[in-house]
Amino acid sequence: MRHRPEVADVIAQAGAAYQARYRTSAAQRRILHALVRCRTAALGGHHQRCTQCGHQVLAYNSCRNRHGPTCQGSARARWLAARAGELLPVPYFHVVFTLPGPLGPLALQNQRLVYGMLFRAAATTLRTIGRDPKHLGADLGFLAVLHTWGQTLQHHPHVHCVVPGGGLACDGSSWVACRPHFLLPVRVLSRYFRHRFLRLLRVARRQGKLAYHGQLAPLADPTAWARWVHGLKRTEWVVYAKPPFGGPRQVLKYLARYTHRVAIANQRLVAVDEGHVTFRWKDYAHGHRWRTMTLDPVEFLRRFLLHTLPRGLQRIRHYGLLANRRRTTALAHCADLLGHHPDAAEPSAAADLASPPTCPACGAGPLVLVAILAPDPQATPLPWDTS
C-alpha cells in the first residue's frame, strides 16, 4: 500500500533544518518530538483481531498532543458524547469573530493575553447585544473555539461560536426565539467587538502587560502606539454569521469539524518530496475552490508551528447559559420552557461519532485485544539533538 504523506514526514525530513534556522520554544520542541514519534513503535501499541474473520491489526499508540493531526479522534468523540445531552430543539447559528491582520504580530508575541482578550471580547459582544431589547432581549448560551490559522497556514486568529437561535428571557420566565434565519445584526456585532477588544487592549497596555519585540519595538513609544490604535479603530473588523443549521445530530457533526481541528490535517497533504511539501487549500475568495500550494519543508514547519498554543490555554470555552457553573440548571430550565424532554432510551446523537472500531477487512466484526506492545525508544531515532 502506498504511504500517504503526513506532517510527521515533514518533521523527519526538515526538523533539524528548521531548528538550525529558527529559535524554537520548549512547546514547539515538544510538538516536533511528539509528532515524529506518534503512532510508531516508539510509543508502543497493541495487536487486535477480528472476532469474525480473524484479520489481525497492528496499531501503534497516539502521542495525544493536541496539535497532532492524528491525535484528536478519541478526544473529539468523548467531548461530543458529553455535549449530546446539552443540545436544545432550536436552530443553531455559527458566528465567527476575526482579529484584523495588524494585530497578528502582537498576538504571536503575547499569545496567552491576546487570545484571552479575543475570547472575552467575542463573548461579551454576543451576550451584550443578545440582551439588548432592541435586538433579542435574552441571555444567550454558546461555546467558542479558538483557531489561529487560515487555509494556507498563515497566522489568522479567530473564534468560532456556536449559538442556539434564542435565549432565556432576562427575568427567566420564558424562552425568547430569534427571528427565522437571523440571530443578531452582524454590523452591530462587528462595531461592538472592535470597541470591546480595543478597550481590553488599552487596559493591558496601561498595566504594562504587553511585550513588543522586533518589528513591534516602535509600539513602546506612546505616539507610535496611538497612531497604530487609531488605524485599528478605522478598520472594519470582520464578524461573520453563517446561516442556521439543523437539529442535534447535524449540530454535533458540525461541531466535530471545528472543536478538535488542528492547523492542517494529513488528508490535505498531497506530497512530501525532497525539498517540497504540497498541500490542498480552499480558496474562499474564489468560490471555495480547492487549490494546491507547494512550500519548502522548513517554511511549512514555520507556518505549522505558528499555531503552537501556550500550555494550559483552553481552546474551547463555554459562556452564558452554557457556562460551567450554571449549565446543568440553565439547560434544564430552557428544556422545560421549550417542552423538550428527550427519551433517555433513545440512542445518543453522538453514537455514530464514538462507535467502537470494526474490522477493516470484513467491515463487520469487532476488534478484540490480543497483545500489548511495549514502547521501543530506539524505533524512531530523532533527526536532531534533543539535549
N, C-alpha and C positions, 0 to 999 in steps of 0.2 A: 504493500500500500504506500502510495506517495505521501511523504511527510508534508503536513500542512504548516506553513510558516507561523511562528509565534513570536511574541515580544521577547521571550527568553532567548530565542536565536539571535536577536539583535544584541542583547546584552552579552551573550557569549562571544559574539564577534567583535563588538566595539566598546565593551565596558571598560577595558583597560585604557583605550584611547580617549574615551570620554573623561575619565578621572585624571588623565595626564593633562587634558586641555582645560578643564574647569574645576573650580573648587566645589567639592560636594559636601553637603551637610551629613550629619550622622543618620538622619532619617532617610536621605536618598541612598546612602550606602546600604542601609538595611533593606531597602527595596531591591536594589541590584542583587544583593546577596540572596534574598529570599526567592525572587522570581526565576533566577537562573537554576535554582535547585528544585523549584516547585514541580510536583508530580514526576520526580525522578527517584531512583533507588536511594539517593542521599537522604530522603526523608522517610524511607520505609514505605510499606504498603500492605496489601492483602490479596490473597487469591480468593476468587469467588467461583462457584459452579452453579450452573442452571439445574434446577431440580427436574426439569422435563427432558431436555435434550442432552444434558451432560457437558455442554460447552463450558470451557473454563476461561475466566477473565482475570488478567493481572492488572491491578490498579494501584498506582502509587499515590501517596498522600499529598494533599494540598499544603502550601505554606501558610494559608489563611491570612495572607497580607491583604488588607482592604484595597490596595492599589493594583492587585493582581488580576489579569483578565480571566483566569481560570478558577478563581477562589471565591466567587460570590454566590454560586448556586445554592448551597445549603443555608447560608446566612439569609439569602433572599427568601427562600421557602419558609424558614422559621418566622421571619418578620411578617411575611404576608399572611401566614396562618394566624398570627396574633391579631392582625388587622381585620380579618374577615368578619369578626363579630362586631366591629365598630362602625360598619357602613350603614347609612340610612337610605330609605327608599326614595331618594330625590336625585335629580340630575347633579352631576359634579362638573366643576369648571377647573381649568388649568390656567393659572396666571403666572407669568414669568417676569421677574424683576432683574434688570441687567445694569451693571455698572458701566458708565461711559469709558471709552478707551483711555483717556488721560489718567484715570485712577488705577489702571492696571499695574504700573511700576510701583506705585505706593502700596498697593495691596500685596505685591510679592515681597516687599521689604517689611511689611507689618501684617503678616497673614492672619494670625490669631485675632488681632484687634480689628482689622478692616473687614474680614469675613464675618466676625461677630456683629459689626455695625450693619453690614448688609442684611443679615438675618433680622436684626432689631428694626431697622428702617422698613423693611418689607412687611413684617408682622404688624408694626404699629400702623402702617398705611392701610392695610386691609381692615384691621379692627376699627380704626377711627372712621374711615369712610363708610364702613358697613354699619356702624352705629348711628351715623348721621341720618336724622329723619327725612332729609331731602333725598336720600338715596334708598337704603334698605331699612334702616332703623332697627337693627337687630345685632345680637352678639354672634359673631362667626366662630367657627372652629375649623382648623385646617392644619395640614402638615406642610413643611417646607424642606426642600432638598437642595443642598449646595452642589453646583457643578462649576468647575473653573476653566473648562476647555471649550473650544469651538471644534468644528469638524476637521480642521487641519492641524489640530493640537496646539494652536496658538492660545495664549492666555486670554480667557474670556469669562470672568466671574459673573455668575447669575444664579438666581434662586428660583426653582420650580415650586409653585404652591398648588396643592390640590384642595379645592374648596367646595363643600356642599352648596347647592343652589338655594341658600336661605340660611336662617339662623334663629336663635331663640330671642323672643321679644325682650326688651331691656328689663321689663318687670317679671319676666319668666312665665307669663301667663299663656303664651301661645307660640306656635311656630310661624315665622314670617317667611313666606316663599318669595323668591326673586321673580322677576318677570320671565316669561319663556325666552330662552336663548340669550339672556342678558343678566349679568351679575351686578357689575358696578362700572361706571364710566372710566374708560382707560385714560383719558386725558387728565381727569381729576386725580386718579391714582398716580400717574406719572409726576404731576406737579408736586403732590404731597410727598411722594417718595423722595424726590430731589430735596425738598425742604428738610425732611427728617434726617436724611443721611448727612447733608451738609451741616446741620446743627450738631450731630454727633461728632463730625469731623472737627468742628471748631472747638468743641469741648475737649477732645483728645489732644488737640494742638495746645490749648491753654494749659492742660495738665502735664504737658511735656511727655506724652506717651508715644509720639510718632518718631520714627527713625527716618533719616534722609541720608542715603549713601550714593556715591557715584553720580549718575546723571541727575539725581534728585537733590544733591547738596545745596544748590541755589535756593531751594524752598525754605531753608532755615532762615533766610532773610525775610523779615516781615513784609517788605514791599513786594518782593517776588511772590510770596505766598498769597498776598491779597489779590495780585494780578491773576494768579493761577486759579484761585477760587472763583473770581469774577467770571473767568471763562467757563467754569463748570456751571455757574448759575445761568449763563446764556445758552447752554446746551440743552436740547430736548432729550430727556432721559427715556430710555425705551422700557415700556411696560406693555406686555402683550398678553391678551386674554384669548385663549382658544375656545372654539365652540364647545358646548357641554357634550359629555358622552354618557353612555347608558348606565345600566344598573350595576349592582355589586360585583358581578363576575367580570364585566368589562372594566370596572374601576380597578380591580385587583390586577388584571392583565396590564392595564395602563401603568399602574404603579411599578410593576415588575420591570418595566422598561427604563425607569428613572431612578428608583431608590438606591439600587446597588450597582449602578453603572460605573465603569471606570473610563479613563481618558480615551482608550481605544480597545476594542475587542479584537481577539485574534482573528475572528472571522473577516475583519476588514483588511487584513494583510493579504496582499496579492503575491509578493515575492520578497525574499530576503536573500540577495545575492552578495557577492564580494563587492563591497563598496556602495551598495544601493539598497534602499528599503522602499518598496512600492506599496501603497495602500489606497483603499477606496474612501471617498468622502462625498457627502451630499451637498450639492450647491443650492442652498436655499434661495439665493438671489436670482437664480435662473431656472425656475420651475422644479426645484427639488431634484434636479438631475444628478445621477451618480457619475462622478469623475474619478480619475486616478491621479496621485501625486507621488513623485519619487524624490527621496531625500537621501543625503549622506547619512550613514548609520549614527554618527556622532550627533548630527543635528537632530535626527529622530529622537535619540535619547535625551537630548537637551530639552526638546519640547515635551516629551513624555514626563520628565522629572519636574517640569514647571508645576505640575499638579500634585506634588507631594504635600500632603496636609500636615500641619503640626500634630504631634502626638496628643491624643485625647480630644481633639476637636470633633464635635458631633456634627456629622454631615446631615443627619435627619432630625428635625425638631418639630414639636407639636405646640400649637398655640390656641388660645381662646377656649372653646368648648372641648378641644382635644388635649389641652394641657394636662400633664400627668396628674396633678393634684386634684383635678375635678372631672377627668374624662369619664370615669365609670358612672357617676351620678348624673352628670350633664347629658350623656348619651342616652341613659335610661329614661330621663325626663323627656328628651326630644322624641324618642321612640314612642313613648306613651302619647304625646301630643299628636304624633303622626299616625297613631293606631297601628304601629308596626310591632308585631310580636312574632318573631321568627320561630319556627318549629325547631326545637333542639335536635329532633331526629333527622332533619334534612341534612344532606351532605354539605360540607363546607364548600363555599365558593372558591376556597384556596386549595381544595383537594387535588385538582389537576396540576397544581404548581408544586406540590410536595409529595408526589407519588413515589413509591419505592422503585428501585431500579429493576428493570426487566432484562431478560437475556437479549443481547444484540444479534444473536444468531437466529433464534426461533421467534423472537418478539413476543413470547407469551409467558414463559416460565420465570418465576422469581429467582434471583441470585442469592445463594447462601454462602456464608463464610466458610472457607476451607482451611486457610492458614494465614497467619500474620507474619509479615516480613519486617525484620529489624532494620533501622536506618543504617546506611553504609556511607559514612562521611567521605570516603575516598571515591565514591562512584561518580561524582560530578566535581572535578577539581576546578576551582575558580581561576579565571584567566588574569587575575590581578592579586596583588598582595593586600591582605585584609588586616595586617598587623598595625 
